[in-house]
């Protein structure tokens, strides 16, 4: 039996680079990175909540200091 050996003339591009050759696709980006975006938003929400809580505590302490 004779075996045909075909040489590949070029290497295939990785799928990640193929998708973005035509430009940025927001839908693909969001579907690939939704968990990172969710983690970022949760951390951002926690930081904002903590900031607001500390701001309210400072304001309350300032008001109490002004009364005394």
mmCIF file as gemmi writes it, N, C-alpha and C atoms, coordinates in Angstrom:
data_model
loop_
_atom_site.group_PDB
_atom_site.id
_atom_site.type_symbol
_atom_site.label_atom_id
_atom_site.label_alt_id
_atom_site.label_comp_id
_atom_site.label_asym_id
_atom_site.label_entity_id
_atom_site.label_seq_id
_atom_site.pdbx_PDB_ins_code
_atom_site.Cartn_x
_atom_site.Cartn_y
_atom_site.Cartn_z
_atom_site.occupancy
_atom_site.B_iso_or_equiv
_atom_site.pdbx_formal_charge
_atom_site.auth_seq_id
_atom_site.auth_asym_id
_atom_site.pdbx_PDB_model_num
ATOM 1 N N . UNK Axp A 1 ? 0.832 -1.184 0 1 0 ? 1 A 1
ATOM 2 C CA . UNK Axp A 1 ? 0 0 0 1 0 ? 1 A 1
ATOM 3 C C . UNK Axp A 1 ? 0.87 1.239 0 1 0 ? 1 A 1
ATOM 4 N N . UNK Axp A 2 ? 0.468 2.15 -0.78 1 0 ? 2 A 1
ATOM 5 C CA . UNK Axp A 2 ? 1.214 3.383 -0.882 1 0 ? 2 A 1
ATOM 6 C C . UNK Axp A 2 ? 0.545 4.449 -0.006 1 0 ? 2 A 1
ATOM 7 N N . UNK Axp A 3 ? 1.339 5.081 0.87 1 0 ? 3 A 1
ATOM 8 C CA . UNK Axp A 3 ? 0.808 6.12 1.758 1 0 ? 3 A 1
ATOM 9 C C . UNK Axp A 3 ? 1.154 7.489 1.192 1 0 ? 3 A 1
ATOM 10 N N . UNK Axp A 4 ? 0.168 8.318 1.131 1 0 ? 4 A 1
ATOM 11 C CA . UNK Axp A 4 ? 0.393 9.684 0.676 1 0 ? 4 A 1
ATOM 12 C C . UNK Axp A 4 ? 0.691 10.566 1.883 1 0 ? 4 A 1
ATOM 13 N N . UNK Axp A 5 ? 1.77 11.285 1.79 1 0 ? 5 A 1
ATOM 14 C CA . UNK Axp A 5 ? 2.136 12.205 2.858 1 0 ? 5 A 1
ATOM 15 C C . UNK Axp A 5 ? 1.975 13.614 2.319 1 0 ? 5 A 1
ATOM 16 N N . UNK Axp A 6 ? 1.102 14.355 2.959 1 0 ? 6 A 1
ATOM 17 C CA . UNK Axp A 6 ? 0.88 15.736 2.534 1 0 ? 6 A 1
ATOM 18 C C . UNK Axp A 6 ? 1.52 16.659 3.558 1 0 ? 6 A 1
ATOM 19 N N . UNK Axp A 7 ? 2.326 17.549 3.055 1 0 ? 7 A 1
ATOM 20 C CA . UNK Axp A 7 ? 2.941 18.519 3.946 1 0 ? 7 A 1
ATOM 21 C C . UNK Axp A 7 ? 2.042 19.74 4.067 1 0 ? 7 A 1
ATOM 22 N N . UNK Axp A 8 ? 1.979 20.228 5.278 1 0 ? 8 A 1
ATOM 23 C CA . UNK Axp A 8 ? 1.184 21.425 5.518 1 0 ? 8 A 1
ATOM 24 C C . UNK Axp A 8 ? 2.05 22.634 5.19 1 0 ? 8 A 1
ATOM 25 N N . UNK Axp A 9 ? 1.541 23.489 4.326 1 0 ? 9 A 1
ATOM 26 C CA . UNK Axp A 9 ? 2.344 24.625 3.88 1 0 ? 9 A 1
ATOM 27 C C . UNK Axp A 9 ? 2.313 25.791 4.865 1 0 ? 9 A 1
ATOM 28 N N . UNK Axp A 10 ? 1.305 25.865 5.692 1 0 ? 10 A 1
ATOM 29 C CA . UNK Axp A 10 ? 1.237 26.934 6.689 1 0 ? 10 A 1
ATOM 30 C C . UNK Axp A 10 ? 0.592 26.392 7.953 1 0 ? 10 A 1
ATOM 31 N N . UNK Axp A 11 ? 0.914 27.025 9.049 1 0 ? 11 A 1
ATOM 32 C CA . UNK Axp A 11 ? 0.325 26.629 10.321 1 0 ? 11 A 1
ATOM 33 C C . UNK Axp A 11 ? -1.017 27.321 10.489 1 0 ? 11 A 1
ATOM 34 N N . UNK Axp A 12 ? -1.994 26.621 11.019 1 0 ? 12 A 1
ATOM 35 C CA . UNK Axp A 12 ? -3.286 27.277 11.253 1 0 ? 12 A 1
ATOM 36 C C . UNK Axp A 12 ? -3.151 28.309 12.372 1 0 ? 12 A 1
ATOM 37 N N . UNK Axp A 13 ? -3.899 29.375 12.245 1 0 ? 13 A 1
ATOM 38 C CA . UNK Axp A 13 ? -3.876 30.41 13.275 1 0 ? 13 A 1
ATOM 39 C C . UNK Axp A 13 ? -4.717 29.939 14.458 1 0 ? 13 A 1
ATOM 40 N N . UNK Axp A 14 ? -4.294 30.295 15.659 1 0 ? 14 A 1
ATOM 41 C CA . UNK Axp A 14 ? -5.124 29.952 16.819 1 0 ? 14 A 1
ATOM 42 C C . UNK Axp A 14 ? -6.492 30.614 16.704 1 0 ? 14 A 1
ATOM 43 N N . UNK Axp A 15 ? -7.483 29.975 17.286 1 0 ? 15 A 1
ATOM 44 C CA . UNK Axp A 15 ? -8.853 30.471 17.181 1 0 ? 15 A 1
ATOM 45 C C . UNK Axp A 15 ? -8.99 31.867 17.787 1 0 ? 15 A 1
ATOM 46 N N . UNK Axp A 16 ? -8.245 32.136 18.856 1 0 ? 16 A 1
ATOM 47 C CA . UNK Axp A 16 ? -8.36 33.436 19.513 1 0 ? 16 A 1
ATOM 48 C C . UNK Axp A 16 ? -7.971 34.574 18.577 1 0 ? 16 A 1
ATOM 49 N N . UNK Axp A 17 ? -6.943 34.371 17.762 1 0 ? 17 A 1
ATOM 50 C CA . UNK Axp A 17 ? -6.521 35.448 16.865 1 0 ? 17 A 1
ATOM 51 C C . UNK Axp A 17 ? -7.43 35.539 15.651 1 0 ? 17 A 1
ATOM 52 N N . UNK Axp A 18 ? -8.009 34.454 15.237 1 0 ? 18 A 1
ATOM 53 C CA . UNK Axp A 18 ? -8.902 34.478 14.078 1 0 ? 18 A 1
ATOM 54 C C . UNK Axp A 18 ? -10.149 35.304 14.358 1 0 ? 18 A 1
ATOM 55 N N . UNK Axp A 19 ? -10.676 35.209 15.563 1 0 ? 19 A 1
ATOM 56 C CA . UNK Axp A 19 ? -11.926 35.893 15.867 1 0 ? 19 A 1
ATOM 57 C C . UNK Axp A 19 ? -11.786 37.403 15.82 1 0 ? 19 A 1
ATOM 58 N N . UNK Axp A 20 ? -10.626 37.931 16.207 1 0 ? 20 A 1
ATOM 59 C CA . UNK Axp A 20 ? -10.475 39.371 16.321 1 0 ? 20 A 1
ATOM 60 C C . UNK Axp A 20 ? -9.782 40.002 15.12 1 0 ? 20 A 1
ATOM 61 N N . UNK Axp A 21 ? -9.523 39.236 14.073 1 0 ? 21 A 1
ATOM 62 C CA . UNK Axp A 21 ? -8.893 39.807 12.888 1 0 ? 21 A 1
ATOM 63 C C . UNK Axp A 21 ? -9.798 40.816 12.201 1 0 ? 21 A 1
ATOM 64 N N . UNK Axp A 22 ? -11.082 40.563 12.206 1 0 ? 22 A 1
ATOM 65 C CA . UNK Axp A 22 ? -12.024 41.449 11.523 1 0 ? 22 A 1
ATOM 66 C C . UNK Axp A 22 ? -12.389 42.662 12.365 1 0 ? 22 A 1
ATOM 67 N N . UNK Axp A 23 ? -11.904 42.745 13.558 1 0 ? 23 A 1
ATOM 68 C CA . UNK Axp A 23 ? -12.231 43.846 14.459 1 0 ? 23 A 1
ATOM 69 C C . UNK Axp A 23 ? -12.72 43.307 15.782 1 0 ? 23 A 1
ATOM 70 N N . UNK Axp A 24 ? -12.963 44.203 16.696 1 0 ? 24 A 1
ATOM 71 C CA . UNK Axp A 24 ? -13.384 43.831 18.039 1 0 ? 24 A 1
ATOM 72 C C . UNK Axp A 24 ? -14.847 43.43 18.027 1 0 ? 24 A 1
ATOM 73 N N . UNK Axp A 25 ? -15.154 42.295 18.599 1 0 ? 25 A 1
ATOM 74 C CA . UNK Axp A 25 ? -16.528 41.816 18.69 1 0 ? 25 A 1
ATOM 75 C C . UNK Axp A 25 ? -16.925 41.789 20.163 1 0 ? 25 A 1
ATOM 76 N N . UNK Axp A 26 ? -17.767 42.723 20.565 1 0 ? 26 A 1
ATOM 77 C CA . UNK Axp A 26 ? -18.149 42.862 21.964 1 0 ? 26 A 1
ATOM 78 C C . UNK Axp A 26 ? -18.862 41.619 22.48 1 0 ? 26 A 1
ATOM 79 N N . UNK Axp A 27 ? -19.707 41.023 21.673 1 0 ? 27 A 1
ATOM 80 C CA . UNK Axp A 27 ? -20.452 39.84 22.104 1 0 ? 27 A 1
ATOM 81 C C . UNK Axp A 27 ? -19.511 38.682 22.439 1 0 ? 27 A 1
ATOM 82 N N . UNK Axp A 28 ? -18.515 38.479 21.602 1 0 ? 28 A 1
ATOM 83 C CA . UNK Axp A 28 ? -17.544 37.41 21.854 1 0 ? 28 A 1
ATOM 84 C C . UNK Axp A 28 ? -16.723 37.734 23.095 1 0 ? 28 A 1
ATOM 85 N N . UNK Axp A 29 ? -16.303 38.993 23.217 1 0 ? 29 A 1
ATOM 86 C CA . UNK Axp A 29 ? -15.523 39.403 24.386 1 0 ? 29 A 1
ATOM 87 C C . UNK Axp A 29 ? -16.306 39.163 25.67 1 0 ? 29 A 1
ATOM 88 N N . UNK Axp A 30 ? -17.571 39.575 25.69 1 0 ? 30 A 1
ATOM 89 C CA . UNK Axp A 30 ? -18.387 39.405 26.892 1 0 ? 30 A 1
ATOM 90 C C . UNK Axp A 30 ? -18.641 37.938 27.199 1 0 ? 30 A 1
ATOM 91 N N . UNK Axp A 31 ? -18.888 37.134 26.181 1 0 ? 31 A 1
ATOM 92 C CA . UNK Axp A 31 ? -19.16 35.72 26.426 1 0 ? 31 A 1
ATOM 93 C C . UNK Axp A 31 ? -17.912 34.981 26.895 1 0 ? 31 A 1
ATOM 94 N N . UNK Axp A 32 ? -16.74 35.416 26.445 1 0 ? 32 A 1
ATOM 95 C CA . UNK Axp A 32 ? -15.498 34.769 26.874 1 0 ? 32 A 1
ATOM 96 C C . UNK Axp A 32 ? -15.041 35.229 28.251 1 0 ? 32 A 1
ATOM 97 N N . UNK Axp A 33 ? -15.391 36.45 28.635 1 0 ? 33 A 1
ATOM 98 C CA . UNK Axp A 33 ? -14.84 37.04 29.858 1 0 ? 33 A 1
ATOM 99 C C . UNK Axp A 33 ? -15.896 37.449 30.877 1 0 ? 33 A 1
ATOM 100 N N . UNK Axp A 34 ? -17.098 36.884 30.804 1 0 ? 34 A 1
ATOM 101 C CA . UNK Axp A 34 ? -18.174 37.332 31.683 1 0 ? 34 A 1
ATOM 102 C C . UNK Axp A 34 ? -17.845 37.112 33.149 1 0 ? 34 A 1
ATOM 103 N N . UNK Axp A 35 ? -17.131 36.037 33.477 1 0 ? 35 A 1
ATOM 104 C CA . UNK Axp A 35 ? -16.839 35.77 34.89 1 0 ? 35 A 1
ATOM 105 C C . UNK Axp A 35 ? -15.84 36.789 35.444 1 0 ? 35 A 1
ATOM 106 N N . UNK Axp A 36 ? -14.878 37.229 34.644 1 0 ? 36 A 1
ATOM 107 C CA . UNK Axp A 36 ? -13.948 38.268 35.1 1 0 ? 36 A 1
ATOM 108 C C . UNK Axp A 36 ? -14.675 39.598 35.295 1 0 ? 36 A 1
ATOM 109 N N . UNK Axp A 37 ? -15.584 39.896 34.383 1 0 ? 37 A 1
ATOM 110 C CA . UNK Axp A 37 ? -16.353 41.136 34.48 1 0 ? 37 A 1
ATOM 111 C C . UNK Axp A 37 ? -17.244 41.099 35.717 1 0 ? 37 A 1
ATOM 112 N N . UNK Axp A 38 ? -17.865 39.961 35.987 1 0 ? 38 A 1
ATOM 113 C CA . UNK Axp A 38 ? -18.718 39.816 37.161 1 0 ? 38 A 1
ATOM 114 C C . UNK Axp A 38 ? -17.916 39.988 38.445 1 0 ? 38 A 1
ATOM 115 N N . UNK Axp A 39 ? -16.747 39.367 38.519 1 0 ? 39 A 1
ATOM 116 C CA . UNK Axp A 39 ? -15.888 39.509 39.701 1 0 ? 39 A 1
ATOM 117 C C . UNK Axp A 39 ? -15.497 40.971 39.889 1 0 ? 39 A 1
ATOM 118 N N . UNK Axp A 40 ? -15.127 41.643 38.799 1 0 ? 40 A 1
ATOM 119 C CA . UNK Axp A 40 ? -14.761 43.057 38.877 1 0 ? 40 A 1
ATOM 120 C C . UNK Axp A 40 ? -15.92 43.894 39.399 1 0 ? 40 A 1
ATOM 121 N N . UNK Axp A 41 ? -17.129 43.639 38.897 1 0 ? 41 A 1
ATOM 122 C CA . UNK Axp A 41 ? -18.287 44.419 39.323 1 0 ? 41 A 1
ATOM 123 C C . UNK Axp A 41 ? -18.631 44.171 40.787 1 0 ? 41 A 1
ATOM 124 N N . UNK Axp A 42 ? -18.486 42.93 41.251 1 0 ? 42 A 1
ATOM 125 C CA . UNK Axp A 42 ? -18.747 42.617 42.66 1 0 ? 42 A 1
ATOM 126 C C . UNK Axp A 42 ? -17.742 43.34 43.551 1 0 ? 42 A 1
ATOM 127 N N . UNK Axp A 43 ? -16.468 43.291 43.181 1 0 ? 43 A 1
ATOM 128 C CA . UNK Axp A 43 ? -15.438 43.983 43.969 1 0 ? 43 A 1
ATOM 129 C C . UNK Axp A 43 ? -15.69 45.491 43.96 1 0 ? 43 A 1
ATOM 130 N N . UNK Axp A 44 ? -16.037 46.03 42.803 1 0 ? 44 A 1
ATOM 131 C CA . UNK Axp A 44 ? -16.332 47.455 42.703 1 0 ? 44 A 1
ATOM 132 C C . UNK Axp A 44 ? -17.515 47.831 43.594 1 0 ? 44 A 1
ATOM 133 N N . UNK Axp A 45 ? -18.563 47.016 43.595 1 0 ? 45 A 1
ATOM 134 C CA . UNK Axp A 45 ? -19.726 47.282 44.44 1 0 ? 45 A 1
ATOM 135 C C . UNK Axp A 45 ? -19.342 47.238 45.916 1 0 ? 45 A 1
ATOM 136 N N . UNK Axp A 46 ? -18.519 46.272 46.314 1 0 ? 46 A 1
ATOM 137 C CA . UNK Axp A 46 ? -18.083 46.181 47.709 1 0 ? 46 A 1
ATOM 138 C C . UNK Axp A 46 ? -17.265 47.404 48.118 1 0 ? 46 A 1
ATOM 139 N N . UNK Axp A 47 ? -16.402 47.867 47.237 1 0 ? 47 A 1
ATOM 140 C CA . UNK Axp A 47 ? -15.597 49.057 47.536 1 0 ? 47 A 1
ATOM 141 C C . UNK Axp A 47 ? -16.496 50.282 47.684 1 0 ? 47 A 1
ATOM 142 N N . UNK Axp A 48 ? -17.463 50.439 46.807 1 0 ? 48 A 1
ATOM 143 C CA . UNK Axp A 48 ? -18.373 51.589 46.881 1 0 ? 48 A 1
ATOM 144 C C . UNK Axp A 48 ? -19.215 51.526 48.148 1 0 ? 48 A 1
ATOM 145 N N . UNK Axp A 49 ? -19.734 50.354 48.481 1 0 ? 49 A 1
ATOM 146 C CA . UNK Axp A 49 ? -20.534 50.197 49.698 1 0 ? 49 A 1
ATOM 147 C C . UNK Axp A 49 ? -19.701 50.526 50.93 1 0 ? 49 A 1
ATOM 148 N N . UNK Axp A 50 ? -18.464 50.04 50.976 1 0 ? 50 A 1
ATOM 149 C CA . UNK Axp A 50 ? -17.583 50.315 52.114 1 0 ? 50 A 1
ATOM 150 C C . UNK Axp A 50 ? -17.281 51.806 52.21 1 0 ? 50 A 1
ATOM 151 N N . UNK Axp A 51 ? -17.035 52.446 51.078 1 0 ? 51 A 1
ATOM 152 C CA . UNK Axp A 51 ? -16.758 53.885 51.065 1 0 ? 51 A 1
ATOM 153 C C . UNK Axp A 51 ? -17.952 54.669 51.602 1 0 ? 51 A 1
ATOM 154 N N . UNK Axp A 52 ? -19.148 54.33 51.136 1 0 ? 52 A 1
ATOM 155 C CA . UNK Axp A 52 ? -20.354 55.029 51.589 1 0 ? 52 A 1
ATOM 156 C C . UNK Axp A 52 ? -20.577 54.817 53.083 1 0 ? 52 A 1
ATOM 157 N N . UNK Axp A 53 ? -20.341 53.587 53.552 1 0 ? 53 A 1
ATOM 158 C CA . UNK Axp A 53 ? -20.528 53.277 54.972 1 0 ? 53 A 1
ATOM 159 C C . UNK Axp A 53 ? -19.55 54.081 55.829 1 0 ? 53 A 1
ATOM 160 N N . UNK Axp A 54 ? -18.292 54.151 55.403 1 0 ? 54 A 1
ATOM 161 C CA . UNK Axp A 54 ? -17.292 54.918 56.152 1 0 ? 54 A 1
ATOM 162 C C . UNK Axp A 54 ? -17.59 56.41 56.094 1 0 ? 54 A 1
ATOM 163 N N . UNK Axp A 55 ? -18.07 56.879 54.958 1 0 ? 55 A 1
ATOM 164 C CA . UNK Axp A 55 ? -18.418 58.291 54.81 1 0 ? 55 A 1
ATOM 165 C C . UNK Axp A 55 ? -19.563 58.653 55.755 1 0 ? 55 A 1
ATOM 166 N N . UNK Axp A 56 ? -20.554 57.773 55.848 1 0 ? 56 A 1
ATOM 167 C CA . UNK Axp A 56 ? -21.683 58.01 56.739 1 0 ? 56 A 1
ATOM 168 C C . UNK Axp A 56 ? -21.229 57.991 58.2 1 0 ? 56 A 1
ATOM 169 N N . UNK Axp A 57 ? -20.328 57.078 58.554 1 0 ? 57 A 1
ATOM 170 C CA . UNK Axp A 57 ? -19.814 57 59.923 1 0 ? 57 A 1
ATOM 171 C C . UNK Axp A 57 ? -19.014 58.254 60.272 1 0 ? 57 A 1
ATOM 172 N N . UNK Axp A 58 ? -18.216 58.759 59.321 1 0 ? 58 A 1
ATOM 173 C CA . UNK Axp A 58 ? -17.451 59.993 59.566 1 0 ? 58 A 1
ATOM 174 C C . UNK Axp A 58 ? -18.383 61.185 59.77 1 0 ? 58 A 1
ATOM 175 N N . UNK Axp A 59 ? -19.43 61.243 58.958 1 0 ? 59 A 1
ATOM 176 C CA . UNK Axp A 59 ? -20.377 62.347 59.068 1 0 ? 59 A 1
ATOM 177 C C . UNK Axp A 59 ? -21.105 62.283 60.414 1 0 ? 59 A 1
ATOM 178 N N . UNK Axp A 60 ? -21.477 61.082 60.826 1 0 ? 60 A 1
ATOM 179 C CA . UNK Axp A 60 ? -22.156 60.905 62.106 1 0 ? 60 A 1
ATOM 180 C C . UNK Axp A 60 ? -21.229 61.287 63.256 1 0 ? 60 A 1
ATOM 181 N N . UNK Axp A 61 ? -19.962 60.883 63.178 1 0 ? 61 A 1
ATOM 182 C CA . UNK Axp A 61 ? -18.993 61.226 64.221 1 0 ? 61 A 1
ATOM 183 C C . UNK Axp A 61 ? -18.758 62.733 64.258 1 0 ? 61 A 1
ATOM 184 N N . UNK Axp A 62 ? -18.739 63.365 63.103 1 0 ? 62 A 1
ATOM 185 C CA . UNK Axp A 62 ? -18.539 64.811 63.03 1 0 ? 62 A 1
ATOM 186 C C . UNK Axp A 62 ? -19.721 65.541 63.665 1 0 ? 62 A 1
ATOM 187 N N . UNK Axp A 63 ? -20.946 65.057 63.412 1 0 ? 63 A 1
ATOM 188 C CA . UNK Axp A 63 ? -22.14 65.667 63.998 1 0 ? 63 A 1
ATOM 189 C C . UNK Axp A 63 ? -22.15 65.497 65.508 1 0 ? 63 A 1
ATOM 190 N N . UNK Axp A 64 ? -21.757 64.325 65.987 1 0 ? 64 A 1
ATOM 191 C CA . UNK Axp A 64 ? -21.712 64.084 67.431 1 0 ? 64 A 1
ATOM 192 C C . UNK Axp A 64 ? -20.646 64.954 68.087 1 0 ? 64 A 1
ATOM 193 N N . UNK Axp A 65 ? -19.535 65.147 67.408 1 0 ? 65 A 1
ATOM 194 C CA . UNK Axp A 65 ? -18.461 65.989 67.938 1 0 ? 65 A 1
ATOM 195 C C . UNK Axp A 65 ? -18.925 67.444 68.013 1 0 ? 65 A 1
ATOM 196 N N . UNK Axp A 66 ? -19.71 67.872 67.046 1 0 ? 66 A 1
ATOM 197 C CA . UNK Axp A 66 ? -20.23 69.237 67.03 1 0 ? 66 A 1
ATOM 198 C C . UNK Axp A 66 ? -21.257 69.478 68.121 1 0 ? 66 A 1
ATOM 199 N N . UNK Axp A 67 ? -21.997 68.466 68.525 1 0 ? 67 A 1
ATOM 200 C CA . UNK Axp A 67 ? -23.002 68.591 69.582 1 0 ? 67 A 1
ATOM 201 C C . UNK Axp A 67 ? -22.352 68.707 70.95 1 0 ? 67 A 1
ATOM 202 N N . UNK Axp A 68 ? -21.207 68.084 71.129 1 0 ? 68 A 1
ATOM 203 C CA . UNK Axp A 68 ? -20.549 68.098 72.452 1 0 ? 68 A 1
ATOM 204 C C . UNK Axp A 68 ? -19.758 69.305 72.634 1 0 ? 68 A 1
